[in-house]
């Protein structure tokens, strides 16, 4: 069977049954996208490759323990999380020396790293809060927002009504809004102070 004929779900089920070829197919399918994503943030080829290899090694070692619904979503989130950890490890930002402080380009470049770190921090926080949702609600929300599936597709996937899907997404959004309302106020205040 040609490797493109396997869905992610089929590959994951085979991997959980110790199928090394399925794992290799998964690696070939996602390695390049994960590497590119990590490299776009870090601009470090060796570190980006190490991150991707660590993620795949972890998946193989913990294949019996993990319950992954969306491999693409999991791999994307894992890559971002590891990039976030690298940024956090480099927390001491390098100083940029400029001749003229009026040069806005230098200041903007210095702030770009901080913005990426803040973005990754917020994404990590959202992921942590999503783990507090009931399993089915979280699955539906991730399929809707990460996998970009329509409500009809999600309803067909789970064998539930479209209305149930809408209710679960609404519940997840209300939960996130409740937990992030304070962050929104802080972001608004920080933009007003600039």
C-alpha positions in Angstrom: 0.0 0.0 0.0 1.3 3.5 -0.9 2.1 5.6 2.1 -0.2 8.4 1.1 -3.2 6.0 1.3 -2.9 5.8 5.1 -4.8 8.4 7.1 -3.2 9.9 10.2 -5.6 7.9 12.3 -4.6 4.7 10.6 -0.9 5.5 11.1 -1.4 6.3 14.7 -3.3 3.0 15.3 -0.5 1.1 13.6 2.2 2.9 15.6 0.4 2.0 18.9 0.7 -1.6 17.7 4.5 -1.1 17.4 4.5 -0.8 13.6 7.9 0.8 12.8 7.0 1.4 9.1 4.0 3.4 10.1 6.1 5.5 12.4 8.6 6.1 9.5 5.7 7.2 7.3 4.5 9.6 9.9 8.0 11.0 10.3 8.3 11.5 6.5 4.9 13.1 6.3 5.4 15.7 9.0 9.1 16.2 9.6 9.6 18.9 7.0 6.7 21.0 8.1 7.7 20.7 11.8 11.3 21.6 11.0 10.2 24.6 8.9 7.9 25.9 11.7 10.6 25.6 14.4 13.3 27.1 12.1 11.0 30.1 11.3 11.0 31.0 15.0 14.5 30.0 16.0 16.6 30.6 12.9 18.9 27.7 14.1 19.0 24.7 11.8 20.6 22.2 14.3 18.3 23.2 17.2 15.2 23.0 14.9 16.2 19.5 13.8 16.8 18.4 17.4 13.4 19.6 18.4 11.7 17.6 15.7 13.7 14.5 16.5 12.9 14.8 20.2 9.2 15.1 19.5 9.2 12.0 17.3 11.4 10.1 19.8 9.0 11.0 22.6 6.0 9.8 20.5 7.6 6.5 19.8 8.6 5.9 23.4 5.2 6.9 24.8 3.0 5.5 22.0 1.2 3.1 24.4 0.4 6.0 26.8 -0.7 8.7 24.4 -4.2 9.2 23.2 -3.8 11.5 20.2 -6.9 12.4 18.3 -5.3 14.8 15.7 -1.7 13.9 14.9 -1.3 17.1 12.8 -2.6 19.2 15.7 -0.5 17.4 18.3 2.7 17.7 16.2 2.1 21.4 15.5 1.4 22.1 19.2 4.4 20.1 20.3 6.7 22.0 17.9 5.5 25.3 19.2 5.8 24.2 22.8 9.4 23.1 22.3 10.2 26.4 20.5 8.6 28.2 23.5 10.8 26.3 25.9 13.9 27.3 23.8 12.8 30.9 24.0 12.3 30.6 27.7 15.7 29.0 28.2 17.2 32.0 26.3 15.2 34.4 28.5 18.1 36.8 28.9 17.6 38.7 25.6 20.8 39.7 23.9 21.4 43.5 23.9 21.3 45.2 20.6 23.7 48.2 20.4 22.7 50.9 18.1 24.4 54.2 17.1 21.2 56.2 17.1 18.2 55.3 19.3 15.9 57.2 16.9 16.4 54.3 14.5 13.0 52.6 14.7 14.1 49.6 12.7 16.6 48.5 15.3 14.0 48.9 18.1 11.4 47.0 16.1 13.9 44.1 15.5 14.6 44.0 19.2 10.9 43.8 20.0 10.2 41.1 17.5 11.7 38.4 19.7 9.7 39.6 22.7 6.5 39.5 20.6 7.2 35.9 19.5 7.8 34.9 23.0 4.6 36.5 24.2 2.7 34.9 21.5 4.1 31.4 22.3 3.4 32.0 26.0 -0.2 32.9 25.3 -0.6 29.9 23.1 0.8 27.6 25.7 -1.5 29.1 28.3 -4.5 28.5 26.0 -3.4 24.9 25.5 -3.1 24.4 29.3 -6.7 25.8 29.8 -8.0 23.6 27.0 -6.9 20.6 29.0 -9.3 21.6 31.7 -12.3 21.1 29.4 -14.2 17.8 29.2 -12.5 15.5 26.7 -15.2 15.6 24.0 -15.6 19.3 24.2 -11.8 19.8 23.8 -11.7 17.4 20.9 -14.6 19.2 19.1 -13.0 22.6 19.8 -9.6 21.5 18.4 -11.1 20.0 15.3 -13.0 23.2 14.7 -10.2 25.7 15.4 -7.0 23.8 14.7 -8.0 21.4 12.0 -10.4 23.9 10.5 -13.2 21.3 10.1 -16.7 22.5 9.6 -19.4 21.9 12.2 -21.1 19.4 9.7 -17.8 17.5 9.3 -17.3 17.3 13.1 -20.8 16.1 13.6 -20.3 13.4 11.0 -17.0 12.5 12.6 -18.5 11.9 16.0 -21.9 10.8 14.9 -23.6 13.6 16.8 -25.9 16.5 15.8 -24.6 19.8 14.4 -26.3 21.6 17.2 -24.3 19.5 19.8 -21.1 20.5 18.0 -22.2 24.2 18.1 -23.0 23.9 21.8 -19.6 22.4 22.6 -17.7 25.0 20.7 -19.7 27.8 22.5 -19.0 26.2 25.8 -15.2 26.1 25.1 -15.2 29.7 23.9 -17.0 30.9 27.0 -14.6 28.9 29.2 -11.6 30.5 27.4 -13.1 34.0 27.5 -13.7 33.7 31.3 -10.1 32.6 31.9 -8.5 35.2 29.6 -10.6 38.3 30.3 -7.9 39.6 32.6 -5.2 39.1 29.9 -7.3 41.1 27.5 -7.6 44.0 29.9 -3.8 43.9 30.4 -3.2 43.8 26.6 -5.5 46.8 26.1 -3.8 48.8 28.9 -0.3 48.0 27.5 -1.3 49.2 24.0 -2.8 52.4 25.5 0.5 53.1 27.3 2.6 53.0 24.2 
